[in-house]
């Protein structure tokens, strides 16, 4: 591989290319269509290809790798400070070249097709789940206008609505019945789609042993384990569990100077979907540990309960999510499943 670096500003139809052989200098520039850029990758000798980790970047990264190029994907927020002057395709490509010279700029691994497919399944499930929630809330609000209150919980909406549509003496206007029946069918269809996606994720989990090890951690189930697998890809790029938790935005934001050190709330950097899954898992774990009918909590659960009593539920949930992320890093890196300890030992 030679010393040539090819910076590409990826777009839907037009690709701006800046070629550099010496740091800080652009030797040539090109502006290609999609097909012309595809041919250009095959025509060039193996080089370093720089792109922002944005839409379709992983696809083009795989295309470049097939031609022997080394692909470096940089996060957009890292590249933005190096874009000087007006934002154009040319300055974006030049900013990529400048950002790549910074050793602190951590590249994003190129995802495989399977990893991107798992991410797509999660995105589709989230979209359908949000649509289902919106439909459930709409039905609840409409029925409340006619004095019909559905008990709390999404599982009550379908049976209650079905019983109302079958009974002609419920006081529900006939003008509204057909529309509500259609809403009921739409909710059932969305729930069916969600179940199909979950079965597909379950099939993926059976083929990857690390998912079973991640699911041995309390608070981490099928969704969180497969989302971690698809988003993180290579756990060895994180030197410690704290680095992994920081990548997920679960460590404090720091604002320090001199001898004064100030740690604020969590940074909320990284993948918000992964962070949401971990925090929801931590809340579920706290709720289960507080149930009187549940088994005595292990060491992790006892620590979380004590933190909840002293710092409050929300802070305890986030701290537990941080601990779960670090545990996931250890389980993933060592290849050993999680073994709970006994409280007090």
N, C-alpha and C positions, 0 to 999 in steps of 0.2 A: 504493500500500500504506500502510495506516495504522500507528499506533504500537502496535497491540495485539499482545501476545505470548500465545500459547496453549501452555501446557505440558501434555503428555500423558504419563501413566504407562501405558504399553502393557501389555496382558495378553492372556490367551486369550479371556476372556469379558467382563470388566469393565474399562472405561477411565475413569481418574480424570483430570479436566480442570480446570486452574486458569488463569484468564484474568487478565492483568495489563495495565494501561495506563501505570502508573508504576512505576519500579524499586523493588523491595522490598515492593510492595503487591499483594494479590490482590483483584481486583474481584468475581469470582464463581467458584463451583465447580460442577462437574457430575459426575455418575456415570452413564456410558452403557453400553449393550450394544454389541456390534459393529455391528449394523445402524444403531442410533440414532447412533453415533459417525460412521459413514459419511455419514449424512444431515447431521449437524452440520457436517462439513467443507464440504459444499456450500452450507449456509445462511449461513456466515460470510463477510464481505468479506475480501479478501486480507490476510493477517497473517503473522506469524512463528510457525511451529509448532515447538516444542521437543520432542524425544524422546530417550530413551537409545538408543544404537546396539546394540540387543539383538534377540532373535528377533522377526521380522515387522516390525521398525521400517522396513526399506527398502521393504517393500510399502506400508505406510501412508504413508511419505514420498512415494512415487510417487502414491498416491491424493490426498494433499494438494496436490502440485504440479499435478495436473490441474485443480484448482479455483483456481489462481493463488496459492497460499500459498508463502512461502519457508520451506523446511524446514531445520532445523539439528539434526543428530544429534550428541549429545555422548557420548564414551566413558563407560561406567558408573563406572570408577574415578575419573573426574574429578568426577562428580556426587556420589559417596558422601560426601565430607567435608562437603558442604553440607546433608546430611540431619540435622537437629537433633532430639534427643529420640528417641522410639521410631520404628522403621521402620514406616510405614504408607503406603498409597497417597497420602494427602493430603500427608504430609511428603515423599514422593518427588517429587510434582509441584512442591511449593514449592522443594525442593532444585534442581530443574531451572532454575527461574527465577533462583535465586541463582547457580548455576554459570555460566549464560549471561552474567552480568555480568563474568566474569573474562576478560580479553583473552587470557590464556595458555591458555585452554581451546580446543584446536584441534578444530573439528568434523570429523565423518566424512562424506565425500561420499555422497550417496544413489546406490546401485548401480542400474544398469539391469537389466531382466529378463535380458538376455543375459549380463551379468556375474554375476548370481546363478546363472544356469543353469550357467556354467562352474565356479563355486565348488561347486555341488552335484555336478557330475561328479567333481571332485577328491575331495570328501568320500565319495562312493559308492565310488570306486576305492580310497581309503585303507581304508575299512571292509572291502571284499572282499579287499584285500591282507592285512589283519591276520587275517581269518578263514582265508584260504589258508595263511598262515604257521602259524597254530595247528593246522590240520589236518595240515600236513606234519610238524610237531614231534610231534604225537600218533602219527602212523604210525611215525615213526622210533623213538619210545620204546617202542611196543608190539612192534615187530619185534625191537628189541634184547633184549627179554625172552626171545626164542626163539633167540637167538644169531645173528640176521641184522642186520648193520650196513650201513647205506646210506652211500655216500661223501658227503663234504661237498659241499653245493651243492643248491639246490632243484631244479635240472634233472635230478638223478639219481633223485629219489624216484618220479616217474611211471613211467619205463621199468623201474626195478628192481621196483616193486610189480606192474606188469603182468606181468613175467616170472615173479615168484613165484606169482601167481595162476594162470598158465597151466601151470606145472610142478607136478605132483602129488607129486613126490618131493623137495620142498624142506624137508620137516619142518614145514611150517606147519599148525597144527591145522585140520581141516575145519570145526570149529565157528566159527572166526574168518574163514574165507574170504569168506563172503557179506557180512559187515560191512565187511571191508577193501575188497571190490569196490565197495560203496556209497561208502566214503570216497574211493576212487579216482575214481569218477564225480563226486563233489562237488568234488574238487580240479580236475578238468578243466572242470567247469561254471564254477567261480569264475575260472579262467584265461581262459575264453571271455568272461565278463562284463568282465574287466579289459581284454582286447583290444578289445572293442566301445567301451568308454569312451575308450580311447586313440585309436581311429579317429575318434570324434566330436571329440575335442580337436584332432586333426590337421586335420579339416575346418574347425574354427573358425580355426585358425592360418593356413590358406590364404586366409582372407578378411580378415585383419588384417595389414598390412605390418609393423607394429612387432614382431610376434612373430618374423618372419624376422631382423630386425635384432638382437633380443635373443639369438636362437639363434646368432648369429655370435660371441658372447662365449664363450671357453673355459669349460667347466663348466656352462653353461646350455643345457638341452635343451628339448624340447617341454613337459614337465611344469612346469618352473620358469618358462618364458616365459609360458605361459598362466595359471599361478597368479598371477604378477606382474600381468599384464594385468587379471585379474578383481578382485584384492584392492586394487590401487593406484588404478586407473582414471585419475586425472589426475596425471601426474608433475610438472606445473608447480606444484603446491602445495608442493613441497619446494625451498627456495632453493638447496640445494647437495647434493652427493653424501653429505656427512657427515650432513646432516639425514635423508636417506633411509636410510642405514645405521643411524642412531640409531632411526628409526621401526621398523626390523626387529629391534632389540635386539642389534645387532652391535658397538656401541661400549661402552667401559668404563663401569662404574658409578662415579660420583664421590662421595667423602665428604671434603669439604674445609672448612677454617675458617682464617681469618686468613692467615698466610703458609704454612700447611701444606696441601699438596695431595696427596690420595691417590686414585689410580685403581685400581680393583679389576678383577674379571672382567667379562665382558659383562653387560649389564643384563637380557637375555632378555625384553625387553618386545616388544610388538607381536605379530604373527602367528607362532606357533611353527611352523606348517606351512611357511611361506615360509622361515623361518630354517633348518629342517631340510633343505629341498631345496637351499638354497645351500651349506650345510656338506657335504652329501653330494656335491654337484657339485665342491666344492673338494677333497674327499678323492679323488674319481675323477681329478681333474686332477693331483694330486700323485702318485698311483699311476702314471698314464700317463707323467708326466715322468721317473719313475725307471726305467722300462723300458729295457733296453739296446737293444731293437730299435726303439724309437720315434725319431722325428726329434729333433734337438737342440731343447731348450726355447726358447721365445721369451723376451722380457724379463720378462714376468709369471711364467712358469714358472720361470725361473732365480732370480728373487727369492724365490719360494715355496720352492724347494729349499734355498736358502741359509738361509732362516728356519727351515726344518725341522731343519737340521743344528745350528743354534745354540739354538733354543728348544723343540724337540720337535714331534712330529707334530700333536698336538691343537691347540696354539696356532697352528701354521702353517696348519692347516686353517681355523680361525676367522678368522685374519687374512686369508687368501686369500678367504674368503667375504665379508668386509668389503670387500675390494678389488673383488670381482665385483659387489657391490651398487652401489658408487660408479660402476663402469664401466657398469652397466646404466642408472643415472640419466643419465650423459653420453650414452650411445647413444640412449636414449629421447628425451631433451630436444633433442638436436641433429638427430636424424633421420638420422644417418650410421652405417653398420655399423662394427663393431669391426675395427681394423687392427692386427695384432700387430707389435710391434717385435722387432728382433734382439737377442739377449742381448749385453750389453756396449756397446750403442750408446746 
